[in-house]
Amino acid sequence: MARMVRLAQFVSPLMAGLFFWQGAMAAPTVPPVSYGVGADTFHPVTEQHGMVASVDATATQVGVDILKQGGNAVDAAVAVGYALAVTHPQAGNLGGGGFMLIRTAAGHTTAIDFREMAPTRASRDMFLDAQGNADSKKSLTSPLASGVPGTVAGFALANKEYGTLPLRQLIAPAIKLARDGIVVNESLANDLQVYGKEVLLSHPNSKAIFYKADGTPYLRGEKLVQRNLAHSLELIAQRGPDAFYKGPIADQIAKEMAAHGGLIDQADLASYKAVERKPVSGSYRGYEVYSMPPPSSGGIHIVQILNILENFDLAKMGFGSADAMQVMAEAEKYAYADRSEYLGDPDFIQVPTSALTSKAYAKSLAQQIDLNKARPSTDIKPGKLAPYESNQTTHFSVVDGQGNAVAVTYTLNTNFGSGIVAGDSGILMNNEMDDFSAKPGTPNVYGLVGGEANAVQPYKRPLSSMSPTIVVKDGKTWLVTGSPGGSRIITTVLQMIVNSIDFGMNVAEASAAPRFHHQWLPDQLRVEKGFSPDTLKLLTMKGQHVKVLPAMGSTQSIMVGPDGTLYGASDPRTIDDLTAGY
Ligand code: DON
């Protein structure tokens, strides 16, 4: 409630004007932009006419081929999205959802929301057990875990409004990959070994696809054919999204759900709509930042944190300094605290976007940051640490030769989603219902807590952290980026921006630099290996609860130089990913 009152003061700009921060500082010492030629340690891929960065080399190649065939960035993005559904079943999908951010060469920026939607029969307490406790099995690995998928609708909308090639041409490469088979790469083989037995093995339809006759999963170098998926893709190529939402695929999904206690029925599928929304926007040290609006929390909190950071001279503090990390971690705590209270599906609740992204509100938060002392997050019971450490959501970025840019983050949620393949469709279903707040104050799989604003309701979209983002410099697309990582997506994308602007890193260095993350609850400053032990000691002395944990995120980013040259980088944390162009 106190937070509500605090925020309410910023709804009116007049009221906001009452706040004045005494600690106003001199102009920050921002270094010149680096594009990565010369003496840098890491170098981006450089191309002239078009570029794709994705988590899978085959999918990247599909996108580059579409660009070469004369498709624009939206066409290539749709083709990559379909290809990933075949080559990267951990997160690429037809049975999930996500977000696409587009900036056209003419400077129009728009967001396509194809987030999953709760079915009509969903209800507030559907994930509680008999004792009233949140039951994560229900929200993660049961047929109840799935929201109505949005990917097919989202790609169709993007294609219709902003694409140039027929949808079937964009699906064709995916059909071929599913029908002829893919060579299983190291990433898929590893994830099948580690996560497969948890989620796929117990479902006969899934086992039949990802496991061999002897009951072992496919190994690196072996050929994986997905005949049923090829057939579903063919149906969509022939009949458009109706094949999925009203036709034979809808029948398969509804039948699967009805047989095993799921809730999605034919009417839910027929009524699903992807929506075009206005991106969240902000400014940071003279750059424009565009990112995903609710039902993602990403855009709002990236802009909010950047607004707070603008009050500090990060460049002068230096990358990896205890001061810069302290300021960023403290700013992140405020943002994630606000997330837990104010964010949800904008079709159901009023999200105070302009208040949360106002410079005045950020200044008042900046004022509360003590460079020498961490503020404890002890006012609510701490969240449990997420058991899942993988990066199974996926992001890809595309820029074409005309200057159109597309950033897409989409997912099944955790690895292979619910693990349930719907009937004979070959389509893995998501477990995105876990992103709702099953019970106020109880953390979800990413340790995120929420309340009423993100409670389950029929037709509602669960709150997300996915943040496809485009940064604009001098009126032109400059940085296209995004990442998987659950709650860590927001801070990963934030660090891409700060590393590029404040620390003058080229896009490859910005991607490679070690990352850190604070999400308020649990009260923990999570850091990757690679920071100086001296820095970590100083942060501990300031009161941060520092913990070195596995790598965060898998950014796939493209930077555009002043002359239109494209500089791209896939995250070195990820194997089998590729940035390529021509
Ligand atoms: O929408 C969200 O925020 C999550 N479902 C994203 C999941 C994700 O990034 C998984 N990777 N760790």
Boltz pocket constraint, residues with backbone or C-beta under 6 A from the ligand:
constraints:
  - pocket:
      binder: B
      contacts: [[A, 389], [A, 390], [A, 391], [A, 392], [A, 393], [A, 411], [A, 412], [A, 413], [A, 414], [A, 432], [A, 435], [A, 463], [A, 464], [A, 465], [A, 466], [A, 483], [A, 484], [A, 485], [A, 486], [A, 487], [A, 489]]
      max_distance: 6.0
